[in-house]
Amino acid sequence: MAKTVREDIGEFYQHYPRVAVVVTAQAGGRKNAMAAAWHMSISFSPPLYGVSISPKRFTYQLIVDSKEFGVNFLPFEAAELIASVGGSHGQKIDKFERFNIAWDKSLRTAVPILRAAYAAYECRLVDDRVYGDHRLLVGEIEAVHWLKDAFAAEEVLDLAKVNPVLYLGYDLYLTASKDSVRSLDREVYGKR
Ligand SMILES: Cc1cc2nc3c(=O)[nH]c(=O)nc-3n(C[C@H](O)[C@H](O)[C@H](O)COP(=O)(O)O)c2cc1C
């Protein structure tokens, strides 16, 4: 298969699939949730996590107002929830009510933690920077919520217990199964 090159970039999706998460926020008595595929860990010490969010999102406004956000990691059975909060606007509706989303109180912030999440980060906003048509919001993680039983040694997700939601772009979702895992020892491979 020969590669094609383009210099007129436009929108680019060649780096997908990505893990899809739900970003939660609250401010002024309103809580909200949105889907996000553009997110990343940035630092262990201090523990920093980044989410790239368009300023058009209602969630962005709530994060700026409250200076906090939650990042929720869901099992594949909850993929519909991601499509629901990613296809609706919190300015117009209460998504928690409309989609019957169960949530729990957080520990260090006031962001809602989704009950269906196998893991979630509570973040305190430490930076908000413009990058083109999105804003990179960086949060310091103040609490990690996780189903310890869903993780094996070294805090590696046990795919026999939980399958994460991966997002292929447009409206396509998939997951990763245990039988696709390969263990490649970096010490061995780094010396070949
Ligand atoms: C799977 C998926 C991933 C998305 N990823 C992002 C993202 O990383 N950043 C972003 O700004 N919007 C993203 N969106 C779009 C928002 O989730 C969507 O615009 C949502 O309606 C915003 O809700 P809000 O206005 O209530 O905040 C994504 C949507 C989907 C379905």
The ligand as an ORCA input file, in Angstrom:
! r2SCAN-3c Opt
* xyz 0 1
  C     -16.213     10.689     21.388
  C     -16.193     12.196     21.431
  C     -15.024     12.849     21.761
  C     -14.990     14.256     21.851
  N     -13.826     14.868     22.193
  C     -13.809     16.212     22.402
  C     -12.636     16.846     22.884
  O     -11.610     16.214     23.160
  N     -12.669     18.211     23.040
  C     -13.791     18.953     22.769
  O     -13.767     20.190     22.939
  N     -14.939     18.345     22.329
  C     -14.977     17.009     22.154
  N     -16.134     16.389     21.769
  C     -17.352     17.190     21.559
  C     -18.114     17.499     22.870
  O     -18.225     16.371     23.707
  C     -19.523     17.995     22.479
  O     -19.400     19.188     21.729
  C     -20.455     18.197     23.650
  O     -21.743     18.403     23.133
  C     -20.072     19.387     24.510
  O     -21.028     19.486     25.539
  P     -21.239     20.793     26.416
  O     -21.514     21.947     25.465
  O     -22.420     20.465     27.282
  O     -19.997     21.028     27.201
  C     -16.172     15.002     21.604
  C     -17.358     14.333     21.249
  C     -17.366     12.944     21.149
  C     -18.651     12.239     20.790
*
